[in-house]
């Protein structure tokens, strides 16, 4: 289900696929709270599109409903 919600053309190669799968499924804390969302920062050399996609993935794991 998660994979079908990814933005079109978000993953262009196997390396990117590995990263998004790792970010989604391999982590110590599965849930994100609002404070965690406010702390997300853009990584060096990260494109704005990649940052927004990463933010949206975190928002999807947020325990609080955010419109």
Helices and strands as residue ranges (DSSP letters): G 3-5, H 14-25, H 34-39, H 48-60
